[in-house]
Amino acid sequence: MAPADKIRCDACPVMCYVAEGRRGACDRYANEDGRIVRCDPVTVLDRRLAEGGEVRPFLQPDWDGEMLAGADLFVSGVGAGTTYPDFKPAPFVVSREVEGVDTVTVVTEAIYSYCGAKVKIDTDRHLGEERAIVRAGGEAIGMVMTGEYGSQMLSLGGVDHLTGGSKAEGRATCDALMALCNAEAVTLEIDGGSRVVVQAGAAPVVDGQREERMRVGCGSATIGMFAAQWQGLVDEVVVVDDHITGVVSEHQAGKVIGWPGTGIRIKGRRSTPGRYFQVAAPGLGWGGTDIEDPLTILGDWQPGKGARPGLTLLMVSTTGEHAAYYVLDADLTPQPHAMPESLIPAVRLIAENCEPALCTVMFCAGAGGSLRSGVTRNPVRLTRAVQAGTARVTLGGAQAFLWPGGGITVMVDVLKMPGMSFGYVPTPAIVAPLEFTMPRDVYLELGGHGGAIRPVAQVLDEGGEYGDIFRAIGPKAG
Ligand code: SF4
């Protein structure tokens, strides 16, 4: 039985009793005059506003019939409220005419127990071994996964961390996911590896050091790109890289331009001519290795194969961040020398060709559960329509990548969504906007809630179950 002065919110399984003027546990719903309302306004994307431009609240005089008939306004799921417990139509089922097509968009906020973030961190520094546990606040929230070209990858969250561990693990996972998806900075610790500050759209900070550049390529690719420009300036170039260290005199790129042999020896495992694996252990040093002194990867020079006193050597990392110049002495031992003026542009060119290092956060979630019944009485038909491409899935208006195969598993760049689109419920689970858009006839054929369809003007005028406050923002570019 509800306490006398409280009413029950049923927008998620927690079922809070909320006192007059107070908010529920997730801070997203409140008791306002004896009615449960969504605390945040519904976000409408308005193409007439510049990116980032915002009108709050939505101003009625700004609307005109012509605009409302077109594709300029899009009611997003941000602030819409949920369909939970999924027996009723979604909070908004909006009709609009888009390029002459009578279109319906079903708008909701989805509660995702099956969700996580795929995080791409542009750095060749070694953050941790593949499969190493990633922690936030000391709790396991994900793992390191297969690295990509110039980037380290993390897989965070997912149903096992949200629901399958301790309460603290679930809470820490939910907190970290929500913050990352709202483009806030989160400190992650990797077992046996680094402490990384990750923020969508910002440079990663690895063990206190802000990463500036994403490498130009692996050591072999760097040689392919720049060998011709180094020729005549130096006798040998070694591009130090944790994965593929390149040696210009042996590399195919050097061979075809007639680069003479130097008798150099590299200590790693030779893959193909001029390409070496495992020259050192992974780390935070040169080219994502653990070395601070690049000479440690060199063996004895071979006089019969071109080594001679006075031979010049450039050693450089794949970002140009590390570079050193040497000259072989009478004993064929490299001795450090100041970088010649003529070589400085060559090193700078590597750095110039690097892109800024960024963190990318992709929210990945399964939208194929019971929330489909907020769209249609026959949920599998929605899945089929989405898979067939007749129904389009967006999150906060941002086009989602749909994973092939069964279900509706989507992935979206959080920076394409309106700011602060993500919330949570203490089950724990992440809450995020979700919209399905399709022609009206498709919607009705798949068993959609035809009686719930309202034109966009009526929606903006009347509001919905959880309130009638709207704000308009300019959509993100693209
Ligand atoms: S946690 Fe939020 S959505 Fe869930 S019942 Fe409480 S107030 Fe409602």
Residues whose N, C-alpha, C, O or C-beta is under 5 A from the ligand:
A	BS01	SF4	C9 D10 A11 C12 V14 M15 C16 G24 A25 C26 Y29 V425 P426
